[in-house]
Amino acid sequence: FVILLGFSGCAMGSAGVLLFPADSLIHQVFLTFILGGMVAGAVGAFSITLGAFLTYTVPTVLPLLVRLLTHGSTMHTVMGGMLLLFIMLMTFNALSIRRATRSSFTARLDHLSLIESLTAEKSKAEQAVEALEREMSERLEAQKALLASEQQFRMLVETLNEGLSVVNEQGTIEYVNDRLCEIV
């Protein structure tokens, strides 16, 4: 790709020399603007790889720059200086875009790893919530079973024909059924 860009830049640069009209200043200015516009477009298209940008830009404008600076007239020297300034500004812009793009890609990669770790933590939290919901459900079922068992036991004890009492280890009476009260 970079080699093809170099060939393309050479083709554009040779057009700057071959199509340079020696006697028409307006056409020379027009040609300078055209090649400058090609370089400006290369800033956005190729600045992510500085080598690609320079491989295209240098052969595109260097022949025209040399032609303008060696023409001998003051106007051509000024145009050459302006073209040189333009190239320096475009190179500075290419460097700025390259830094910003690489920084953006790096931040994107950092964000992706952060998103992946947050997704993993979210999955762990969801699993923990599911486990807690299962445990709460099991406890509710156990509590319902205990309550039903307790009601059955109480009904059995209350309907016994014999007297019944429950005494703890200290000798304190904790429960007496109605039948024992009737007997006593």
Backbone as CSV, one residue per row, in Angstrom:
resi,resn,N_x,N_y,N_z,CA_x,CA_y,CA_z,C_x,C_y,C_z
1,PHE,0.831,-1.187,0.000,0.000,0.000,0.000,0.876,1.251,0.000
2,VAL,1.874,1.253,0.861,2.759,2.422,0.955,3.549,2.592,-0.345
3,ILE,3.970,1.489,-0.938,4.705,1.576,-2.214,3.812,2.172,-3.297
4,LEU,2.551,1.725,-3.335,1.621,2.285,-4.322,1.360,3.766,-4.058
5,LEU,1.311,4.144,-2.779,1.165,5.570,-2.463,2.370,6.358,-2.974
6,GLY,3.549,5.784,-2.839,4.756,6.448,-3.342,4.691,6.646,-4.849
7,PHE,4.240,5.597,-5.565,4.093,5.731,-7.022,3.042,6.789,-7.372
8,SER,1.952,6.797,-6.634,0.904,7.785,-6.877,1.428,9.198,-6.622
9,GLY,2.192,9.375,-5.539,2.792,10.677,-5.245,3.759,11.108,-6.332
10,CYS,4.539,10.148,-6.844,5.473,10.467,-7.945,4.716,10.891,-9.197
11,ALA,3.593,10.214,-9.470,2.795,10.583,-10.647,2.242,11.996,-10.485
12,MET,1.740,12.312,-9.310,1.212,13.662,-9.072,2.330,14.693,-9.145
13,GLY,3.472,14.367,-8.547,4.606,15.297,-8.562,5.132,15.544,-9.967
14,SER,5.181,14.490,-10.784,5.644,14.680,-12.169,4.644,15.526,-12.953
15,ALA,3.361,15.400,-12.626,2.357,16.261,-13.269,2.616,17.715,-12.900
16,GLY,3.078,17.949,-11.665,3.397,19.308,-11.251,4.532,19.911,-12.050
17,VAL,5.432,19.066,-12.537,6.553,19.566,-13.334,6.182,19.607,-14.814
18,LEU,5.572,18.523,-15.291,5.262,18.433,-16.719,4.151,19.387,-17.142
19,LEU,3.181,19.624,-16.261,2.066,20.502,-16.603,2.289,21.939,-16.135
20,PHE,3.488,22.242,-15.639,3.802,23.583,-15.142,3.939,24.537,-16.327
21,PRO,2.965,25.436,-16.486,3.054,26.380,-17.615,4.014,27.519,-17.270
22,ALA,5.086,27.635,-18.015,6.128,28.620,-17.705,5.656,30.055,-17.849
23,ASP,4.657,30.311,-18.652,4.278,31.691,-18.933,2.949,32.112,-18.314
24,SER,2.236,31.246,-17.600,0.924,31.603,-17.049,0.929,31.440,-15.526
25,LEU,1.044,32.572,-14.842,1.087,32.554,-13.379,-0.213,32.009,-12.789
26,ILE,-1.336,32.365,-13.368,-2.626,31.893,-12.848,-2.730,30.374,-12.919
27,HIS,-2.226,29.766,-13.983,-2.230,28.311,-14.100,-1.238,27.669,-13.116
28,GLN,-0.146,28.357,-12.864,0.825,27.861,-11.879,0.199,27.859,-10.479
29,VAL,-0.516,28.945,-10.157,-1.206,29.019,-8.860,-2.267,27.923,-8.770
30,PHE,-3.013,27.739,-9.858,-4.044,26.701,-9.898,-3.433,25.312,-9.674
31,LEU,-2.324,25.024,-10.336,-1.637,23.743,-10.178,-1.147,23.566,-8.742
32,THR,-0.650,24.626,-8.143,-0.188,24.577,-6.748,-1.359,24.271,-5.819
33,PHE,-2.510,24.905,-6.071,-3.687,24.636,-5.252,-4.167,23.193,-5.415
34,ILE,-4.137,22.694,-6.628,-4.577,21.309,-6.868,-3.694,20.331,-6.102
35,LEU,-2.391,20.478,-6.249,-1.485,19.549,-5.546,-1.541,19.759,-4.031
36,GLY,-1.708,20.999,-3.598,-1.887,21.259,-2.163,-3.153,20.604,-1.639
37,GLY,-4.223,20.646,-2.440,-5.469,19.978,-2.045,-5.297,18.477,-1.953
38,MET,-4.487,17.895,-2.840,-4.208,16.458,-2.775,-3.486,16.121,-1.466
39,VAL,-2.567,16.984,-1.083,-1.841,16.776,0.177,-2.787,16.947,1.370
40,ALA,-3.662,17.950,1.295,-4.625,18.156,2.389,-5.530,16.933,2.545
41,GLY,-5.933,16.337,1.432,-6.734,15.114,1.505,-5.953,13.954,2.081
42,ALA,-4.665,13.920,1.806,-3.820,12.844,2.335,-3.685,12.940,3.846
43,VAL,-3.825,14.144,4.392,-3.733,14.299,5.847,-4.790,13.433,6.525
44,GLY,-6.024,13.562,6.081,-7.092,12.775,6.699,-7.026,11.305,6.366
45,ALA,-6.588,10.986,5.153,-6.624,9.598,4.703,-5.441,8.771,5.189
46,PHE,-4.259,9.358,5.261,-3.060,8.560,5.510,-2.314,8.916,6.788
47,SER,-2.803,9.857,7.581,-2.026,10.328,8.724,-1.904,9.304,9.850
48,ILE,-2.757,8.290,9.876,-2.633,7.270,10.933,-1.286,6.572,10.843
49,THR,-0.774,6.439,9.603,0.570,5.891,9.398,1.400,7.010,8.781
50,LEU,2.252,7.589,9.585,3.015,8.755,9.141,3.856,8.427,7.913
51,GLY,4.386,7.216,7.846,5.179,6.816,6.675,4.366,6.874,5.401
52,ALA,3.108,6.444,5.465,2.242,6.484,4.280,1.982,7.927,3.871
53,PHE,1.729,8.782,4.845,1.489,10.200,4.541,2.705,10.824,3.864
54,LEU,3.878,10.617,4.439,5.091,11.216,3.872,5.458,10.591,2.530
55,THR,5.208,9.280,2.371,5.500,8.607,1.105,4.671,9.195,-0.023
56,TYR,3.470,9.636,0.288,2.629,10.256,-0.740,2.949,11.749,-0.892
57,THR,3.106,12.449,0.216,3.221,13.913,0.206,4.528,14.401,-0.402
58,VAL,5.640,13.822,0.015,6.941,14.330,-0.437,7.070,14.264,-1.966
59,PRO,6.816,13.124,-2.614,6.946,13.121,-4.077,5.880,13.963,-4.786
60,THR,4.751,14.210,-4.109,3.707,15.011,-4.737,4.109,16.474,-4.833
61,VAL,4.668,17.036,-3.776,4.935,18.481,-3.762,6.395,18.861,-3.958
62,LEU,7.314,17.947,-3.736,8.736,18.306,-3.828,9.128,18.802,-5.224
63,PRO,8.717,18.137,-6.316,9.102,18.676,-7.636,8.548,20.081,-7.892
64,LEU,7.296,20.321,-7.509,6.719,21.646,-7.694,7.422,22.673,-6.811
65,LEU,7.738,22.288,-5.601,8.432,23.191,-4.676,9.794,23.577,-5.245
66,VAL,10.530,22.608,-5.748,11.837,22.892,-6.345,11.668,23.800,-7.563
67,ARG,10.673,23.504,-8.371,10.424,24.311,-9.586,10.108,25.761,-9.215
68,LEU,9.277,25.958,-8.190,8.922,27.325,-7.776,10.124,28.065,-7.194
69,LEU,10.889,27.378,-6.339,12.019,28.055,-5.682,13.173,28.332,-6.636
70,THR,13.287,27.563,-7.704,14.395,27.770,-8.651,13.991,28.591,-9.878
71,HIS,12.747,29.019,-9.946,12.271,29.786,-11.112,12.976,31.132,-11.214
72,GLY,13.276,31.737,-10.099,14.051,32.975,-10.108,13.266,34.233,-9.821
73,SER,11.959,34.268,-10.013,11.219,35.504,-9.761,10.790,35.557,-8.297
74,THR,10.538,36.759,-7.840,10.119,36.969,-6.463,8.782,36.301,-6.196
75,MET,7.860,36.421,-7.124,6.535,35.824,-6.963,6.637,34.304,-6.802
76,HIS,7.473,33.675,-7.585,7.630,32.229,-7.501,8.316,31.817,-6.197
77,THR,9.248,32.610,-5.750,9.910,32.336,-4.465,8.901,32.446,-3.323
78,VAL,8.036,33.463,-3.372,6.989,33.618,-2.356,6.020,32.435,-2.416
79,MET,5.628,32.038,-3.626,4.733,30.880,-3.761,5.394,29.612,-3.224
80,GLY,6.680,29.453,-3.494,7.419,28.296,-2.972,7.467,28.308,-1.452
81,GLY,7.710,29.509,-0.886,7.719,29.636,0.585,6.360,29.314,1.190
82,MET,5.309,29.797,0.531,3.951,29.503,1.025,3.646,28.002,0.924
83,LEU,4.094,27.377,-0.178,3.883,25.933,-0.335,4.654,25.166,0.730
84,LEU,5.869,25.602,1.025,6.665,24.967,2.076,5.982,25.119,3.435
85,LEU,5.476,26.314,3.722,4.749,26.545,4.969,3.494,25.659,5.030
86,PHE,2.795,25.569,3.919,1.598,24.721,3.841,1.942,23.265,4.121
87,ILE,3.031,22.792,3.534,3.442,21.394,3.756,3.799,21.162,5.223
88,MET,4.481,22.121,5.825,4.823,21.977,7.248,3.562,21.939,8.104
89,LEU,2.587,22.807,7.789,1.330,22.806,8.541,0.565,21.501,8.344
90,MET,0.541,20.986,7.130,-0.144,19.722,6.855,0.543,18.560,7.586
91,THR,1.872,18.606,7.654,2.612,17.567,8.384,2.302,17.663,9.872
92,PHE,2.241,18.889,10.398,1.869,19.077,11.802,0.450,18.544,12.048
93,ASN,-0.483,18.846,11.138,-1.855,18.337,11.267,-1.880,16.814,11.210
94,ALA,-1.086,16.247,10.307,-1.026,14.785,10.199,-0.517,14.176,11.505
95,LEU,0.493,14.792,12.098,1.009,14.297,13.384,-0.056,14.409,14.473
96,SER,-0.775,15.517,14.493,-1.833,15.710,15.498,-2.950,14.688,15.327
97,ILE,-3.373,14.470,14.090,-4.431,13.491,13.833,-3.946,12.089,14.193
98,ARG,-2.694,11.803,13.882,-2.125,10.485,14.207,-2.146,10.264,15.711
99,ARG,-1.701,11.253,16.487,-1.696,11.133,17.951,-3.112,10.950,18.488
100,ALA,-4.038,11.770,17.986,-5.419,11.697,18.466,-6.055,10.350,18.112
101,THR,-5.799,9.871,16.905,-6.369,8.598,16.479,-5.807,7.448,17.295
102,ARG,-4.518,7.437,17.476,-3.898,6.368,18.276,-4.368,6.432,19.728
103,SER,-4.485,7.638,20.250,-4.988,7.795,21.618,-6.422,7.281,21.716
104,SER,-7.213,7.585,20.708,-8.595,7.114,20.689,-8.659,5.593,20.625
105,PHE,-7.827,4.989,19.781,-7.797,3.521,19.691,-7.351,2.910,21.006
106,THR,-6.334,3.503,21.631,-5.848,2.995,22.912,-6.938,3.097,23.971
107,ALA,-7.614,4.248,24.009,-8.708,4.417,24.970,-9.823,3.418,24.692
108,ARG,-10.104,3.182,23.436,-11.148,2.212,23.058,-10.776,0.818,23.549
109,LEU,-9.509,0.448,23.367,-9.068,-0.865,23.835,-9.142,-0.952,25.353
110,ASP,-8.750,0.143,26.029,-8.860,0.164,27.490,-10.317,0.041,27.918
111,HIS,-11.211,0.740,27.210,-12.630,0.675,27.539,-13.175,-0.725,27.296
112,LEU,-12.694,-1.372,26.247,-13.159,-2.736,25.959,-12.770,-3.689,27.076
113,SER,-11.537,-3.566,27.574,-11.127,-4.455,28.667,-11.906,-4.121,29.945
114,LEU,-12.195,-2.842,30.149,-13.001,-2.456,31.311,-14.415,-3.004,31.175
115,ILE,-14.986,-2.910,29.981,-16.332,-3.435,29.747,-16.352,-4.940,29.959
116,GLU,-15.309,-5.632,29.486,-15.248,-7.081,29.671,-15.188,-7.437,31.155
117,SER,-14.373,-6.717,31.920,-14.274,-7.029,33.355,-15.575,-6.686,34.080
118,LEU,-16.219,-5.576,33.688,-17.505,-5.230,34.304,-18.577,-6.258,33.947
119,THR,-18.558,-6.744,32.718,-19.512,-7.766,32.306,-19.305,-9.047,33.106
120,ALA,-18.044,-9.417,33.316,-17.749,-10.612,34.110,-18.228,-10.425,35.553
121,GLU,-17.993,-9.247,36.120,-18.437,-8.985,37.494,-19.957,-8.972,37.577
122,LYS,-20.616,-8.434,36.563,-22.076,-8.426,36.534,-22.606,-9.849,36.500
123,SER,-21.957,-10.693,35.712,-22.365,-12.097,35.632,-22.208,-12.776,36.984
124,LYS,-21.103,-12.508,37.678,-20.892,-13.083,39.012,-21.966,-12.590,39.983
125,ALA,-22.283,-11.298,39.910,-23.300,-10.739,40.799,-24.668,-11.360,40.512
126,GLU,-24.994,-11.543,39.225,-26.274,-12.167,38.872,-26.337,-13.602,39.386
127,GLN,-25.224,-14.324,39.304,-25.183,-15.696,39.828,-25.373,-15.700,41.342
128,ALA,-24.761,-14.731,42.027,-24.906,-14.637,43.478,-26.358,-14.324,43.849
129,VAL,-26.991,-13.428,43.088,-28.399,-13.095,43.346,-29.277,-14.329,43.130
130,GLU,-29.007,-15.083,42.072,-29.779,-16.299,41.814,-29.602,-17.295,42.949
131,ALA,-28.377,-17.441,43.452,-28.119,-18.357,44.564,-28.867,-17.904,45.819
132,LEU,-28.856,-16.589,46.074,-29.585,-16.062,47.235,-31.089,-16.278,47.080
133,GLU,-31.606,-16.066,45.877,-33.037,-16.291,45.648,-33.395,-17.752,45.872
134,ARG,-32.527,-18.679,45.404,-32.777,-20.106,45.641,-32.761,-20.418,47.128
135,GLU,-31.774,-19.866,47.834,-31.669,-20.124,49.279,-32.872,-19.561,50.025
136,MET,-33.307,-18.346,49.632,-34.483,-17.757,50.283,-35.723,-18.613,50.002
137,SER,-35.854,-19.090,48.786,-36.983,-19.940,48.430,-36.964,-21.231,49.241
138,GLU,-35.783,-21.834,49.360,-35.650,-23.067,50.157,-35.998,-22.811,51.619
139,ARG,-35.546,-21.681,52.156,-35.846,-21.354,53.565,-37.345,-21.119,53.765
140,LEU,-37.975,-20.436,52.796,-39.424,-20.222,52.907,-40.165,-21.550,52.878
141,GLU,-39.754,-22.449,52.004,-40.378,-23.771,51.939,-40.163,-24.525,53.245
142,ALA,-38.952,-24.457,53.797,-38.663,-25.129,55.077,-39.491,-24.517,56.200
143,GLN,-39.638,-23.185,56.175,-40.426,-22.509,57.207,-41.901,-22.905,57.102
144,LYS,-42.414,-22.996,55.881,-43.803,-23.434,55.704,-43.990,-24.861,56.195
145,ALA,-43.022,-25.739,55.882,-43.103,-27.134,56.319,-43.046,-27.222,57.840
146,LEU,-42.191,-26.416,58.453,-42.085,-26.408,59.914,-43.377,-25.920,60.545
147,LEU,-43.965,-24.883,59.974,-45.223,-24.350,60.498,-46.345,-25.388,60.379
148,ALA,-46.407,-26.073,59.234,-47.424,-27.109,59.048,-47.207,-28.244,60.033
149,SER,-45.965,-28.640,60.231,-45.648,-29.715,61.175,-46.007,-29.292,62.598
150,GLU,-45.716,-28.060,62.930,-46.031,-27.541,64.265,-47.542,-27.509,64.492
151,GLN,-48.300,-27.117,63.467,-49.762,-27.096,63.596,-50.319,-28.505,63.782
152,GLN,-49.756,-29.465,63.042,-50.195,-30.850,63.204,-49.888,-31.356,64.612
153,PHE,-48.664,-31.038,65.104,-48.281,-31.473,66.450,-49.193,-30.852,67.497
154,ARG,-49.474,-29.555,67.358,-50.322,-28.851,68.330,-51.739,-29.446,68.319
155,MET,-52.262,-29.723,67.109,-53.594,-30.309,67.014,-53.618,-31.691,67.669
156,LEU,-52.549,-32.482,67.445,-52.463,-33.820,68.042,-52.413,-33.742,69.553
157,VAL,-51.572,-32.833,70.061,-51.417,-32.706,71.518,-52.698,-32.196,72.174
158,GLU,-53.362,-31.233,71.526,-54.569,-30.642,72.103,-55.751,-31.612,72.096
159,THR,-55.766,-32.536,71.164,-56.902,-33.463,71.075,-56.638,-34.806,71.765
160,LEU,-55.482,-34.938,72.401,-55.186,-36.180,73.132,-56.172,-36.357,74.284
161,ASN,-56.469,-37.588,74.590,-57.343,-37.884,75.718,-56.544,-37.973,77.009
162,GLU,-55.240,-37.993,76.883,-54.376,-38.049,78.061,-53.823,-36.658,78.360
163,GLY,-53.451,-36.474,79.600,-52.832,-35.220,79.995,-51.364,-35.222,79.585
164,LEU,-50.872,-34.078,79.162,-49.494,-33.989,78.673,-48.886,-32.691,79.164
165,SER,-47.607,-32.791,79.595,-46.870,-31.580,79.977,-45.443,-31.709,79.482
166,VAL,-44.830,-30.550,79.224,-43.430,-30.513,78.796,-42.675,-29.734,79.842
167,VAL,-41.598,-30.384,80.373,-40.780,-29.783,81.423,-39.354,-29.705,80.893
168,ASN,-38.694,-28.539,81.067,-37.317,-28.395,80.581,-36.331,-28.970,81.584
169,GLU,-35.029,-28.883,81.274,-33.986,-29.482,82.106,-33.887,-28.845,83.491
170,GLN,-34.324,-27.618,83.634,-34.283,-26.944,84.942,-35.519,-27.275,85.780
171,GLY,-36.421,-28.004,85.201,-37.622,-28.391,85.936,-38.769,-27.426,85.777
172,THR,-38.652,-26.480,84.894,-39.723,-25.513,84.664,-40.712,-26.103,83.673
173,ILE,-42.002,-25.964,83.999,-43.041,-26.470,83.103,-43.187,-25.465,81.958
174,GLU,-43.044,-25.974,80.733,-43.128,-25.106,79.568,-44.455,-25.224,78.858
175,TYR,-45.111,-26.393,78.968,-46.387,-26.576,78.274,-47.232,-27.590,79.023
176,VAL,-48.542,-27.304,79.046,-49.520,-28.227,79.637,-50.729,-28.218,78.719
177,ASN,-51.222,-29.413,78.326,-52.413,-29.419,77.464,-53.674,-29.283,78.321
178,ASP,-54.784,-28.993,77.677,-56.050,-28.773,78.380,-56.494,-30.023,79.146
179,ARG,-56.254,-31.189,78.592,-56.719,-32.437,79.242,-56.031,-32.618,80.575
180,LEU,-54.708,-32.260,80.712,-54.010,-32.387,81.972,-54.602,-31.407,82.993
181,CYS,-54.977,-30.200,82.516,-55.606,-29.233,83.424,-56.921,-29.771,83.951
182,GLU,-57.717,-30.456,83.107,-58.997,-31.029,83.527,-58.766,-32.155,84.549
183,ILE,-57.725,-32.949,84.303,-57.448,-34.065,85.191,-57.013,-33.561,86.534
184,VAL,-56.127,-32.566,86.565,-55.583,-32.060,87.811,-56.668,-31.257,88.514
